[in-house]
């Protein structure tokens, strides 16, 4: 199992993007302002920014875990050979 990307769900997309791009100097591979999505390529593991609002729209329903108060505003994405086998194993 290989860590592929870390997705950070952010409240202020523009400000967060500026932080990673301008202050940290991480190159942007993909940027969609309307979708409020940015992908930063810092080597093997990438960092994604997605607004909490956009994530709610993607999953198609209100998600309480995306509140500003939530301590878990990220997702870890792993690359695996077989999703079903990995799911069964982890389950």
Backbone as JSON Lines, residues from 0, in Angstrom:
{"i":0,"aa":"X","n":[0.85,-1.17,0.0],"ca":[0.0,0.0,0.0],"c":[0.9,1.23,0.0]}
{"i":1,"aa":"X","n":[0.61,2.16,-0.87],"ca":[1.44,3.35,-1.03],"c":[0.57,4.6,-0.8]}
{"i":2,"aa":"X","n":[1.04,5.51,0.05],"ca":[0.33,6.76,0.26],"c":[0.45,7.58,-1.01]}
{"i":3,"aa":"X","n":[-0.68,7.88,-1.62],"ca":[-0.71,8.57,-2.91],"c":[-0.91,10.07,-2.73]}
{"i":4,"aa":"X","n":[-1.95,10.44,-1.97],"ca":[-2.3,11.86,-1.82],"c":[-2.89,12.11,-0.45]}
{"i":5,"aa":"X","n":[-2.74,13.33,0.0],"ca":[-3.41,13.81,1.21],"c":[-4.35,14.92,0.75]}
{"i":6,"aa":"X","n":[-5.64,14.78,1.04],"ca":[-6.61,15.81,0.67],"c":[-6.99,16.58,1.92]}
{"i":7,"aa":"X","n":[-6.78,17.88,1.87],"ca":[-7.14,18.76,2.97],"c":[-8.43,19.48,2.59]}
{"i":8,"aa":"X","n":[-9.42,19.41,3.47],"ca":[-10.69,20.11,3.26],"c":[-10.57,21.45,3.98]}
{"i":9,"aa":"X","n":[-10.66,22.51,3.2],"ca":[-10.35,23.84,3.73],"c":[-11.58,24.75,3.71]}
{"i":10,"aa":"X","n":[-11.58,25.7,4.62],"ca":[-12.66,26.68,4.69],"c":[-12.43,27.84,3.72]}
{"i":11,"aa":"X","n":[-11.19,28.27,3.58],"ca":[-10.85,29.41,2.72],"c":[-9.91,28.91,1.62]}
{"i":12,"aa":"X","n":[-10.49,28.53,0.49],"ca":[-9.73,27.91,-0.59],"c":[-8.63,28.82,-1.12]}
{"i":13,"aa":"X","n":[-8.96,30.06,-1.43],"ca":[-7.96,30.98,-2.01],"c":[-6.78,31.21,-1.07]}
{"i":14,"aa":"X","n":[-7.09,31.46,0.16],"ca":[-6.03,31.72,1.15],"c":[-5.16,30.48,1.37]}
{"i":15,"aa":"X","n":[-5.8,29.33,1.43],"ca":[-5.06,28.08,1.62],"c":[-4.16,27.79,0.42]}
{"i":16,"aa":"X","n":[-4.68,28.03,-0.78],"ca":[-3.89,27.82,-1.99],"c":[-2.67,28.74,-2.0]}
{"i":17,"aa":"X","n":[-2.88,30.0,-1.64],"ca":[-1.76,30.95,-1.58],"c":[-0.71,30.49,-0.58]}
{"i":18,"aa":"X","n":[-1.13,29.94,0.54],"ca":[-0.19,29.47,1.55],"c":[0.73,28.38,0.98]}
{"i":19,"aa":"X","n":[0.14,27.35,0.36],"ca":[0.94,26.24,-0.16],"c":[1.79,26.66,-1.36]}
{"i":20,"aa":"X","n":[1.22,27.52,-2.2],"ca":[1.92,27.93,-3.43],"c":[2.98,28.99,-3.13]}
{"i":21,"aa":"X","n":[2.59,30.06,-2.46],"ca":[3.49,31.21,-2.28],"c":[4.41,31.08,-1.07]}
{"i":22,"aa":"X","n":[3.88,30.7,0.07],"ca":[4.73,30.62,1.27],"c":[5.58,29.36,1.29]}
{"i":23,"aa":"X","n":[4.98,28.2,0.98],"ca":[5.75,26.96,1.01],"c":[6.46,26.67,-0.31]}
{"i":24,"aa":"X","n":[6.0,27.31,-1.39],"ca":[6.65,27.15,-2.69],"c":[6.44,25.79,-3.35]}
{"i":25,"aa":"X","n":[5.32,25.14,-3.04],"ca":[5.04,23.84,-3.65],"c":[4.36,24.07,-5.0]}
{"i":26,"aa":"X","n":[4.88,23.44,-6.06],"ca":[4.31,23.65,-7.39],"c":[2.89,23.08,-7.52]}
{"i":27,"aa":"X","n":[2.05,23.8,-8.24],"ca":[0.68,23.36,-8.51],"c":[0.66,22.57,-9.81]}
{"i":28,"aa":"X","n":[0.08,21.36,-9.77],"ca":[-0.06,20.54,-10.97],"c":[-1.4,20.77,-11.64]}
{"i":29,"aa":"X","n":[-2.42,21.07,-10.82],"ca":[-3.77,21.23,-11.36],"c":[-4.49,22.22,-10.47]}
{"i":30,"aa":"X","n":[-5.2,23.17,-11.09],"ca":[-5.9,24.2,-10.33],"c":[-7.24,24.47,-11.0]}
{"i":31,"aa":"X","n":[-8.32,24.34,-10.24],"ca":[-9.68,24.62,-10.72],"c":[-10.34,25.58,-9.74]}
{"i":32,"aa":"X","n":[-10.3,26.87,-10.07],"ca":[-10.84,27.87,-9.14],"c":[-12.34,27.69,-8.93]}
{"i":33,"aa":"X","n":[-13.09,27.45,-10.01],"ca":[-14.54,27.32,-9.89],"c":[-14.92,26.12,-9.02]}
{"i":34,"aa":"X","n":[-14.18,25.03,-9.17],"ca":[-14.43,23.82,-8.39],"c":[-13.81,23.91,-6.99]}
{"i":35,"aa":"X","n":[-12.95,24.9,-6.78],"ca":[-12.21,25.08,-5.54],"c":[-11.37,23.84,-5.23]}
{"i":36,"aa":"X","n":[-10.53,23.5,-6.2],"ca":[-9.66,22.33,-6.1],"c":[-8.26,22.68,-6.59]}
{"i":37,"aa":"X","n":[-7.25,22.25,-5.84],"ca":[-5.87,22.44,-6.26],"c":[-5.08,21.18,-5.91]}
{"i":38,"aa":"X","n":[-4.19,20.8,-6.8],"ca":[-3.32,19.64,-6.58],"c":[-1.88,20.13,-6.6]}
{"i":39,"aa":"X","n":[-1.17,19.9,-5.51],"ca":[0.22,20.3,-5.38],"c":[1.09,19.06,-5.5]}
{"i":40,"aa":"X","n":[2.12,19.16,-6.35],"ca":[3.0,18.03,-6.57],"c":[4.34,18.31,-5.89]}
{"i":41,"aa":"X","n":[4.53,17.67,-4.76],"ca":[5.76,17.86,-4.0],"c":[6.58,16.57,-4.0]}
{"i":42,"aa":"X","n":[6.52,15.85,-5.1],"ca":[7.26,14.59,-5.18],"c":[6.3,13.43,-5.29]}
{"i":43,"aa":"X","n":[6.59,12.37,-4.57],"ca":[5.8,11.15,-4.7],"c":[4.4,11.28,-4.08]}
{"i":44,"aa":"X","n":[4.29,11.89,-2.91],"ca":[2.99,12.08,-2.27],"c":[2.49,13.49,-2.58]}
{"i":45,"aa":"X","n":[1.28,13.58,-3.1],"ca":[0.73,14.87,-3.49],"c":[-0.2,15.41,-2.41]}
{"i":46,"aa":"X","n":[-0.43,16.72,-2.44],"ca":[-1.34,17.38,-1.52],"c":[-2.48,17.98,-2.34]}
{"i":47,"aa":"X","n":[-3.7,17.64,-1.98],"ca":[-4.88,18.22,-2.63],"c":[-5.54,19.18,-1.66]}
{"i":48,"aa":"X","n":[-6.02,20.28,-2.19],"ca":[-6.88,21.18,-1.42],"c":[-8.25,21.15,-2.07]}
{"i":49,"aa":"X","n":[-9.27,21.02,-1.27],"ca":[-10.64,21.06,-1.75],"c":[-11.46,21.79,-0.69]}
{"i":50,"aa":"X","n":[-12.28,22.71,-1.13],"ca":[-13.09,23.43,-0.15],"c":[-14.11,22.48,0.47]}
{"i":51,"aa":"X","n":[-14.44,22.74,1.72],"ca":[-15.45,21.93,2.39],"c":[-16.78,22.0,1.65]}
{"i":52,"aa":"X","n":[-17.09,23.17,1.13],"ca":[-18.33,23.36,0.36],"c":[-18.34,22.45,-0.86]}
{"i":53,"aa":"X","n":[-17.24,22.4,-1.59],"ca":[-17.15,21.55,-2.79],"c":[-17.26,20.08,-2.42]}
{"i":54,"aa":"X","n":[-16.66,19.67,-1.3],"ca":[-16.73,18.28,-0.88],"c":[-18.17,17.89,-0.57]}
{"i":55,"aa":"X","n":[-18.9,18.78,0.08],"ca":[-20.31,18.52,0.37],"c":[-21.09,18.33,-0.93]}
{"i":56,"aa":"X","n":[-20.78,19.16,-1.94],"ca":[-21.45,19.03,-3.24],"c":[-21.08,17.71,-3.93]}
{"i":57,"aa":"X","n":[-19.82,17.29,-3.79],"ca":[-19.35,16.06,-4.43],"c":[-20.07,14.84,-3.86]}
{"i":58,"aa":"X","n":[-20.24,14.8,-2.53],"ca":[-20.89,13.63,-1.94],"c":[-22.41,13.73,-2.01]}
{"i":59,"aa":"X","n":[-22.92,14.9,-2.38],"ca":[-24.34,15.04,-2.65],"c":[-25.24,15.15,-1.44]}
{"i":60,"aa":"X","n":[-24.69,15.44,-0.29],"ca":[-25.52,15.61,0.9],"c":[-24.74,16.39,1.95]}
{"i":61,"aa":"X","n":[-25.46,16.89,2.92],"ca":[-24.82,17.61,4.03],"c":[-24.04,16.61,4.86]}
{"i":62,"aa":"X","n":[-22.82,16.95,5.19],"ca":[-21.96,16.05,5.95],"c":[-21.5,16.76,7.21]}
{"i":63,"aa":"X","n":[-21.96,16.3,8.35],"ca":[-21.63,16.95,9.63],"c":[-20.14,16.92,9.92]}
{"i":64,"aa":"X","n":[-19.41,15.92,9.38],"ca":[-17.98,15.84,9.66],"c":[-17.2,16.95,8.98]}
{"i":65,"aa":"X","n":[-17.84,17.72,8.1],"ca":[-17.15,18.8,7.4],"c":[-17.32,20.15,8.1]}
{"i":66,"aa":"X","n":[-17.91,20.14,9.28],"ca":[-18.08,21.38,10.03],"c":[-16.73,22.0,10.36]}
{"i":67,"aa":"X","n":[-16.74,23.3,10.56],"ca":[-15.51,24.0,10.95],"c":[-14.96,23.45,12.27]}
{"i":68,"aa":"X","n":[-15.83,22.94,13.11],"ca":[-15.43,22.44,14.41],"c":[-14.77,21.07,14.32]}
{"i":69,"aa":"X","n":[-14.92,20.39,13.2],"ca":[-14.43,19.03,13.07],"c":[-12.91,18.97,13.1]}
{"i":70,"aa":"X","n":[-12.34,18.06,13.89],"ca":[-10.89,17.92,13.92],"c":[-10.35,17.13,12.73]}
{"i":71,"aa":"X","n":[-11.2,16.47,11.96],"ca":[-10.77,15.61,10.85],"c":[-11.17,16.19,9.51]}
{"i":72,"aa":"X","n":[-10.42,17.15,9.04],"ca":[-10.72,17.76,7.75],"c":[-9.69,17.35,6.71]}
{"i":73,"aa":"X","n":[-9.47,16.04,6.63],"ca":[-8.53,15.53,5.65],"c":[-8.9,14.1,5.28]}
{"i":74,"aa":"X","n":[-8.38,13.66,4.16],"ca":[-8.52,12.27,3.72],"c":[-7.15,11.8,3.29]}
{"i":75,"aa":"X","n":[-6.81,10.57,3.6],"ca":[-5.59,9.97,3.1],"c":[-5.98,9.04,1.97]}
{"i":76,"aa":"X","n":[-5.3,9.15,0.85],"ca":[-5.6,8.31,-0.31],"c":[-4.43,7.38,-0.57]}
{"i":77,"aa":"X","n":[-4.72,6.09,-0.65],"ca":[-3.7,5.08,-0.86],"c":[-3.89,4.42,-2.22]}
{"i":78,"aa":"X","n":[-2.79,4.06,-2.82],"ca":[-2.81,3.29,-4.05],"c":[-2.61,1.82,-3.66]}
{"i":79,"aa":"X","n":[-3.52,0.96,-4.11],"ca":[-3.44,-0.47,-3.82],"c":[-3.6,-1.25,-5.12]}
{"i":80,"aa":"X","n":[-3.13,-2.48,-5.12],"ca":[-3.24,-3.31,-6.32],"c":[-4.68,-3.73,-6.58]}
{"i":81,"aa":"X","n":[-5.4,-4.1,-5.53],"ca":[-6.77,-4.6,-5.68],"c":[-7.63,-4.0,-4.57]}
{"i":82,"aa":"X","n":[-8.52,-3.1,-4.94],"ca":[-9.34,-2.38,-3.96],"c":[-10.21,-3.35,-3.16]}
{"i":83,"aa":"X","n":[-10.85,-4.3,-3.82],"ca":[-11.73,-5.23,-3.12],"c":[-10.97,-6.1,-2.11]}
{"i":84,"aa":"X","n":[-9.82,-6.61,-2.51],"ca":[-9.02,-7.44,-1.6],"c":[-8.53,-6.61,-0.42]}
{"i":85,"aa":"X","n":[-8.11,-5.39,-0.68],"ca":[-7.64,-4.52,0.4],"c":[-8.78,-4.19,1.35]}
{"i":86,"aa":"X","n":[-9.95,-3.92,0.81],"ca":[-11.13,-3.64,1.64],"c":[-11.43,-4.83,2.55]}
{"i":87,"aa":"X","n":[-11.46,-6.02,1.96],"ca":[-11.74,-7.23,2.75],"c":[-10.69,-7.42,3.84]}
{"i":88,"aa":"X","n":[-9.45,-7.2,3.5],"ca":[-8.36,-7.36,4.46],"c":[-8.51,-6.36,5.63]}
{"i":89,"aa":"X","n":[-8.75,-5.11,5.31],"ca":[-8.85,-4.07,6.34],"c":[-10.11,-4.22,7.18]}
{"i":90,"aa":"X","n":[-11.14,-4.71,6.56],"ca":[-12.4,-4.9,7.26],"c":[-12.23,-5.94,8.31]}
